């Protein structure tokens, strides 16, 4: 049978040796890369480092230069010459994994040349194969298919190295990520931005040279920036009042020397940190919304430690933002020792078991309380004590539409249905729903009404 005909294939570089130190260093550095990295497109668990994917694909396709025989063929160099050649290939990998060379065509083409050379060698070894014309075409590299592509690192880097890449996954979010990274950009490779061509017809034409070249996905990137800026401006007009900046006052800066230079300035809020609440089980404090939070610590980074300190007074409590090493009790928040949804009342220390919390949630009596505001400083996050005004802004949001559709509980990996969250709309706050529907409306609006 043709399928039983032996395939002659030299050992690949990955089977013999790799410059692991260089690869590991590049992967470690990549964790701190934000600008231009696919991780900023969408957070994805267990995302593979691009450097590792690039190096592994290269090493899987390039033949090891060492001498080998058997299976009807001989290949490679003697030990001394092979070591020299292997060192040369290592140098290519060491340059290939550097973040600065991600789009360096000179470095990438050097790697592609080696891949094509190794493939031609394999094709030559198998020229007598009954299916040689179909399987071993020296002018057509083999394609790569990643059946569980996840964040898309492997097919993306295969495409970068000149292979035809196919990606699939069972998770629809992964499918969307891979479409955005792998499928759509090549369709617009080398094309000028649509926004440029259309805006030239209007009064506010962008000053671009139509004759210039738009290599790779640069034209598409310009469109993303253009339409993204338009959506941000329109969203600001429609829902900007729900996301006001926070003004640093003298009172806020009294015990915060780090924000005194910012007094009078309005900072953009980048996050509102909320905590779920239920009524206290203690009859004396049944009017109090008790926090359900596992930790009051906000930042453990050396030199930037921050935590929330609850202040109890007159049967009520409020929060104060503190800087420095948090006390040990803040690490557990109101979470009781042991597993499960067991908490304690912040006022009376009375235990609150998981059954009561679930009952309250299923009865629609679970609330929320603002713990902290995170504002954007100059290359730093600024943690601020929450204000009544900021909490009230969120309460004014009234969504005009909700996704009142039940979801499969098991699909999420955790049983939120036990806490009364049975529909997709339950997973979002009213303000989040308003924002999501606004962006959806704007996307449809821009699709139907081009510039």
C-alpha positions as CSV (number, residue, x, y, z in Angstrom):
1,X,0.0,0.0,0.0
2,X,1.2,3.5,-0.7
3,X,0.4,4.6,2.9
4,X,2.9,2.0,4.1
5,X,5.7,3.4,1.9
6,X,8.5,4.6,4.3
7,X,9.2,8.3,4.5
8,X,12.9,9.4,4.7
9,X,13.3,12.2,7.2
10,X,16.5,13.4,8.9
11,X,16.4,14.2,12.6
12,X,15.2,17.7,13.2
13,X,17.2,20.3,15.2
14,X,14.6,20.1,18.0
15,X,15.4,16.4,18.5
16,X,19.1,17.2,19.2
17,X,19.7,20.5,20.8
18,X,18.3,24.0,21.3
19,X,19.7,27.3,22.7
20,X,17.4,27.1,25.7
21,X,19.0,29.9,27.6
22,X,18.3,32.4,24.9
23,X,14.7,31.1,24.3
24,X,13.9,31.2,28.0
25,X,15.3,34.7,28.4
26,X,13.2,36.0,25.5
27,X,10.0,34.3,26.9
28,X,10.6,35.8,30.3
29,X,11.0,39.3,28.9
30,X,7.9,38.9,26.7
31,X,5.8,38.8,29.9
32,X,6.4,42.5,30.4
33,X,5.7,43.4,26.8
34,X,2.4,45.2,26.3
35,X,2.5,47.5,23.3
36,X,2.0,45.4,20.1
37,X,1.7,42.1,21.8
38,X,-1.4,39.8,21.0
39,X,-2.0,39.5,24.8
40,X,-3.4,43.1,24.6
41,X,-6.0,41.9,22.1
42,X,-7.6,39.6,24.6
43,X,-6.4,38.0,27.8
44,X,-6.1,34.2,27.3
45,X,-5.1,31.7,30.0
46,X,-2.0,29.6,29.3
47,X,-1.0,31.8,26.5
48,X,2.2,30.4,24.9
49,X,5.1,32.9,24.5
50,X,5.6,34.0,20.9
51,X,9.3,33.5,21.2
52,X,9.0,29.9,22.2
53,X,6.5,29.1,19.5
54,X,8.7,30.8,16.9
55,X,11.8,28.9,18.0
56,X,10.0,25.5,18.3
57,X,8.5,25.7,14.9
58,X,11.8,26.7,13.3
59,X,13.6,23.8,15.1
60,X,10.9,21.3,14.1
61,X,11.3,22.1,10.4
62,X,15.1,22.5,10.1
63,X,17.1,19.4,9.8
64,X,19.9,18.7,12.3
65,X,23.3,18.9,10.5
66,X,24.7,15.8,12.3
67,X,25.5,12.7,10.4
68,X,22.8,10.0,10.3
69,X,22.0,6.9,8.3
70,X,19.4,4.2,8.2
71,X,16.1,3.7,6.5
72,X,17.7,3.7,3.1
73,X,19.4,7.1,3.3
74,X,22.5,8.9,4.5
75,X,22.5,12.5,5.6
76,X,24.6,15.2,7.4
77,X,28.1,16.1,8.3
78,X,30.8,14.7,10.6
79,X,30.8,15.6,14.3
80,X,33.1,18.6,14.0
81,X,31.4,20.2,10.9
82,X,28.0,19.5,12.4
83,X,28.8,21.3,15.6
84,X,29.9,24.4,13.6
85,X,26.7,24.3,11.5
86,X,24.6,23.8,14.6
87,X,26.2,26.8,16.2
88,X,25.2,28.8,13.1
89,X,21.6,27.7,13.4
90,X,21.6,28.5,17.1
91,X,22.6,32.0,16.2
92,X,19.6,32.3,13.9
93,X,17.3,31.2,16.7
94,X,18.9,33.6,19.2
95,X,18.1,36.5,16.9
96,X,14.7,35.1,15.9
97,X,13.4,35.0,19.5
98,X,14.2,38.6,20.3
99,X,11.1,40.8,20.6
100,X,12.7,43.5,18.6
101,X,13.0,41.1,15.6
102,X,9.3,40.1,15.7
103,X,8.8,42.1,12.5
104,X,12.4,42.3,11.3
105,X,12.1,40.9,7.7
106,X,15.9,40.4,7.4
107,X,16.0,38.1,10.4
108,X,12.7,36.4,9.5
109,X,13.8,35.8,5.9
110,X,17.1,34.2,7.2
111,X,15.0,31.7,9.1
112,X,12.7,31.1,6.2
113,X,15.6,30.3,4.0
114,X,16.8,27.6,6.4
115,X,13.3,26.1,6.5
116,X,13.0,26.0,2.8
117,X,16.5,24.5,2.4
118,X,15.7,21.7,4.9
119,X,12.4,21.0,3.2
120,X,14.1,20.7,-0.2
121,X,16.5,18.2,1.3
122,X,13.6,16.2,2.6
123,X,11.9,16.3,-0.8
124,X,15.1,15.1,-2.5
125,X,15.4,12.2,-0.1
126,X,11.8,11.2,-0.9
127,X,11.8,11.9,-4.6
128,X,11.1,8.2,-5.3
129,X,8.1,8.1,-3.0
130,X,4.9,7.0,-4.9
131,X,3.2,10.2,-3.7
132,X,6.2,12.5,-4.1
133,X,4.4,14.9,-6.4
134,X,1.7,15.4,-3.9
135,X,3.5,15.2,-0.6
136,X,7.1,16.3,-1.4
137,X,6.8,19.3,-3.6
138,X,10.0,21.3,-3.0
139,X,8.3,24.5,-4.0
140,X,5.4,24.2,-1.5
141,X,6.2,24.1,2.2
142,X,4.0,21.8,4.4
143,X,1.1,23.6,6.1
144,X,0.6,23.8,9.9
145,X,-2.6,23.0,11.7
146,X,-3.1,23.6,15.3
147,X,-6.4,21.9,16.3
148,X,-6.5,23.6,19.8
149,X,-5.0,26.9,18.9
150,X,-6.1,28.9,22.0
151,X,-4.4,32.2,22.0
152,X,-3.0,31.6,18.6
153,X,0.7,31.8,19.3
154,X,1.7,28.7,17.3
155,X,-0.3,29.4,14.0
156,X,0.6,33.1,14.2
157,X,4.3,32.3,14.3
158,X,4.0,29.6,11.7
159,X,2.5,32.2,9.4
160,X,5.3,34.6,10.2
161,X,7.8,31.9,9.2
162,X,6.2,31.5,5.8
163,X,3.9,28.5,6.4
164,X,0.3,28.2,5.5
165,X,-1.4,28.1,8.9
166,X,-4.7,26.6,10.0
167,X,-6.1,27.2,13.5
168,X,-9.2,25.7,15.2
169,X,-10.6,25.5,18.7
170,X,-13.7,24.4,20.5
171,X,-13.9,27.7,22.4
172,X,-15.6,30.5,20.4
173,X,-13.4,33.2,22.1
174,X,-10.3,31.4,20.9
175,X,-11.8,31.2,17.4
176,X,-12.4,34.9,17.4
177,X,-8.9,35.7,18.6
178,X,-7.4,33.5,15.9
179,X,-9.6,35.1,13.2
180,X,-8.4,38.5,14.3
181,X,-4.8,37.6,14.3
182,X,-4.4,35.0,11.6
183,X,-7.2,34.9,9.2
184,X,-8.2,38.5,8.6
185,X,-4.9,40.4,8.5
186,X,-3.5,38.5,5.5
187,X,-6.6,39.4,3.4
188,X,-5.6,43.0,3.7
189,X,-1.8,42.6,3.5
190,X,-0.2,45.3,1.4
191,X,-3.4,47.3,1.0
192,X,-3.9,51.0,1.9
193,X,-6.4,51.7,4.7
194,X,-10.0,52.0,3.7
195,X,-10.5,55.0,6.0
196,X,-7.8,56.9,4.0
197,X,-9.5,56.2,0.7
198,X,-12.9,57.2,2.0
199,X,-11.9,60.2,4.0
200,X,-10.2,61.6,0.9
201,X,-13.7,62.2,-0.4
202,X,-14.6,64.4,2.5
203,X,-13.6,67.8,3.8
204,X,-11.5,66.3,6.6
205,X,-9.1,64.3,4.4
206,X,-6.2,62.7,6.2
207,X,-2.8,63.9,5.0
208,X,-1.5,60.6,3.7
209,X,0.4,59.9,0.5
210,X,-1.8,57.5,-1.6
211,X,1.3,56.4,-3.5
212,X,3.2,55.2,-0.4
213,X,3.5,51.5,0.4
214,X,1.6,49.8,3.1
215,X,3.6,46.7,3.9
216,X,2.0,43.8,5.8
217,X,-0.9,44.8,7.9
218,X,0.0,48.4,8.3
219,X,-3.0,49.6,6.3
220,X,-5.3,47.5,8.4
221,X,-3.7,48.8,11.6
222,X,-4.3,52.4,10.4
223,X,-8.0,51.5,9.9
224,X,-8.2,50.0,13.4
225,X,-6.7,53.2,14.9
226,X,-9.0,55.4,12.8
227,X,-12.3,53.6,13.6
228,X,-11.2,52.9,17.2
229,X,-10.8,56.7,17.7
230,X,-14.1,57.4,16.1
231,X,-15.9,54.8,18.4
232,X,-14.2,56.3,21.5
233,X,-15.3,59.8,20.6
234,X,-18.9,58.7,19.9
235,X,-19.0,56.6,23.1
236,X,-17.7,59.5,25.1
237,X,-20.6,61.6,23.8
238,X,-23.2,58.9,24.7
239,X,-22.0,57.4,28.0
240,X,-19.1,59.6,29.1
241,X,-21.3,60.9,32.0
242,X,-21.3,57.4,33.5
243,X,-17.5,57.3,33.6
244,X,-16.4,60.7,35.0
245,X,-12.8,61.4,36.0
246,X,-11.9,61.7,39.6
247,X,-10.6,65.1,40.9
248,X,-7.8,65.0,43.5
249,X,-8.8,67.3,46.3
250,X,-6.8,68.7,49.2
251,X,-8.8,66.5,51.6
252,X,-7.8,63.4,49.6
253,X,-4.1,64.3,49.7
254,X,-3.9,65.1,53.4
255,X,-2.4,61.8,54.3
256,X,-1.2,60.9,50.8
257,X,2.0,62.7,50.0
258,X,2.2,60.7,46.7
259,X,-0.8,62.5,45.3
260,X,-0.3,66.0,46.7
261,X,1.3,67.2,43.3
262,X,-1.9,66.1,41.6
263,X,-4.3,68.3,43.7
264,X,-6.8,70.0,41.5
265,X,-6.2,67.6,38.6
266,X,-8.8,65.3,37.1
267,X,-7.6,61.8,36.6
268,X,-9.0,59.1,34.3
269,X,-10.4,56.2,36.2
270,X,-9.2,52.9,34.8
271,X,-11.0,50.6,37.3
272,X,-13.6,50.5,39.9
273,X,-13.1,47.7,42.4
274,X,-16.4,46.4,43.8
275,X,-17.2,43.7,46.4
276,X,-20.4,41.6,46.7
277,X,-22.4,42.1,49.8
278,X,-25.2,40.4,51.8
279,X,-27.1,41.5,54.9
280,X,-25.4,40.5,58.2
281,X,-26.8,37.5,60.1
282,X,-26.4,39.3,63.4
283,X,-29.8,40.8,64.3
284,X,-28.0,43.9,65.7
285,X,-26.5,44.6,62.3
286,X,-29.1,43.2,60.0
287,X,-29.3,46.6,58.3
288,X,-25.6,46.4,57.2
289,X,-24.4,45.1,53.9
290,X,-21.5,42.8,54.7
291,X,-18.6,42.5,52.4
292,X,-17.8,39.2,50.7
293,X,-14.1,39.7,49.8
294,X,-11.2,37.3,50.2
295,X,-8.5,40.0,50.5
296,X,-8.2,43.8,51.1
297,X,-4.7,43.8,49.5
298,X,-4.6,45.7,46.2
299,X,-0.9,45.6,45.3
300,X,2.0,43.5,46.6
301,X,4.6,44.9,44.3
302,X,7.7,46.0,46.1
303,X,7.6,49.8,46.7
304,X,4.0,50.0,45.5
305,X,2.1,48.1,48.2
306,X,-1.4,49.2,48.8
307,X,-4.4,47.9,50.6
308,X,-7.9,48.9,51.7
309,X,-8.5,49.4,55.4
310,X,-12.2,49.1,56.6
311,X,-13.0,51.6,59.4
312,X,-15.9,50.6,61.7
313,X,-17.8,53.3,63.6
314,X,-21.3,53.7,64.9
315,X,-22.6,50.4,63.5
316,X,-21.4,51.3,60.0
317,X,-18.1,51.1,58.1
318,X,-16.3,52.8,55.3
319,X,-12.9,52.4,53.5
320,X,-9.6,54.2,53.6
321,X,-6.9,53.6,51.1
322,X,-3.5,52.8,52.8
323,X,0.0,52.6,51.3
324,X,2.7,50.3,52.5
325,X,2.9,46.7,53.6
326,X,-0.6,45.5,54.5
327,X,-1.3,43.9,57.9
328,X,-1.7,40.1,57.9
329,X,-5.4,40.2,58.6
330,X,-6.0,42.1,55.3
331,X,-4.8,39.1,53.3
332,X,-8.0,37.2,54.2
333,X,-10.5,40.0,53.9
334,X,-13.8,38.8,55.4
335,X,-13.1,35.3,54.2
336,X,-13.3,32.7,57.0
337,X,-10.7,30.0,57.3
338,X,-11.3,26.9,55.3
339,X,-12.8,26.1,51.9
340,X,-16.1,27.2,50.5
341,X,-18.1,30.5,50.6
342,X,-17.8,31.1,54.3
343,X,-17.3,34.7,55.5
344,X,-17.7,36.8,58.6
345,X,-19.5,40.0,59.5
346,X,-17.1,42.9,59.4
347,X,-18.9,44.5,62.3
348,X,-19.7,41.7,64.7
349,X,-17.4,39.0,63.4
350,X,-20.4,36.7,63.3
351,X,-19.9,33.8,60.8
352,X,-21.8,33.8,57.5
353,X,-22.0,30.4,55.9
354,X,-22.3,29.6,52.2
355,X,-25.9,28.4,52.4
356,X,-27.1,31.7,53.7
357,X,-25.1,33.6,51.0
358,X,-26.5,31.4,48.2
359,X,-30.0,31.9,49.6
360,X,-29.7,35.6,49.7
361,X,-28.3,35.7,46.2
362,X,-31.0,33.5,44.7
363,X,-33.6,35.7,46.4
364,X,-32.1,38.7,44.6
365,X,-30.8,40.3,47.9
366,X,-27.1,40.3,47.1
367,X,-25.7,43.8,46.7
368,X,-22.4,45.4,45.9
369,X,-20.1,48.1,47.4
370,X,-17.3,50.1,46.0
371,X,-14.0,49.4,47.7
372,X,-11.5,51.3,45.7
373,X,-10.9,53.5,42.7
374,X,-7.9,53.0,40.4
375,X,-6.9,56.1,38.5
376,X,-4.3,56.6,35.8
377,X,-1.3,58.5,36.8
378,X,2.0,59.1,35.0
379,X,3.1,55.6,34.2
380,X,1.7,54.4,37.5
381,X,-1.6,53.3,39.0
382,X,-3.0,55.5,41.7
383,X,-5.3,53.8,44.2
384,X,-7.9,56.1,45.8
385,X,-10.5,55.9,48.5
386,X,-14.0,55.5,47.0
387,X,-16.3,58.4,47.0
388,X,-20.1,58.5,47.3
389,X,-20.2,60.4,44.0
390,X,-18.3,57.8,42.1
391,X,-20.6,55.0,43.5
392,X,-23.7,57.0,42.6
393,X,-22.6,57.5,38.9
394,X,-22.7,53.7,38.4
395,X,-26.1,53.5,40.0
396,X,-27.6,55.9,37.4
397,X,-27.0,53.6,34.5
398,X,-30.2,52.1,33.1
399,X,-29.6,49.6,30.2
400,X,-32.2,49.7,27.4
401,X,-31.5,46.1,26.5
402,X,-30.4,43.0,28.4
403,X,-29.3,39.6,27.1
404,X,-32.0,37.7,29.0
405,X,-30.8,34.4,27.8
406,X,-30.0,31.5,30.1
407,X,-26.6,30.0,29.8
408,X,-25.3,26.5,30.4
409,X,-23.9,26.5,34.0
410,X,-21.2,23.9,33.3
411,X,-19.9,25.8,30.3
412,X,-18.4,28.4,32.6
413,X,-16.4,26.0,34.7
414,X,-18.0,27.2,37.9
415,X,-21.6,27.1,39.3
416,X,-22.6,30.8,39.4
417,X,-26.2,29.5,39.2
418,X,-25.9,28.7,42.9
419,X,-25.7,32.4,43.5
420,X,-28.7,33.4,41.4
421,X,-26.8,34.2,38.2
422,X,-28.7,32.2,35.6
423,X,-28.7,34.6,32.6
424,X,-26.0,36.3,30.6
425,X,-27.4,39.6,31.8
426,X,-26.7,38.6,35.4
427,X,-23.0,38.5,34.8
428,X,-22.8,42.2,34.1
429,X,-23.6,45.4,36.1
430,X,-26.1,47.8,34.6
431,X,-23.3,50.2,33.7
432,X,-21.4,47.4,31.9
433,X,-24.5,46.5,30.0
434,X,-25.0,50.1,28.9
435,X,-21.4,50.2,27.7
436,X,-21.5,46.9,25.8
437,X,-24.7,47.8,24.0
438,X,-23.3,51.2,23.2
439,X,-20.2,49.8,21.6
440,X,-22.3,47.2,19.7
441,X,-24.6,49.9,18.4
442,X,-21.6,52.0,17.3
443,X,-20.0,49.1,15.5
444,X,-23.2,48.5,13.5
445,X,-23.6,52.2,12.9
446,X,-20.1,52.5,11.5
447,X,-20.6,49.4,9.3
448,X,-23.7,50.8,7.8
449,X,-22.6,54.4,7.5
450,X,-19.0,54.6,6.3
451,X,-17.1,57.9,6.5
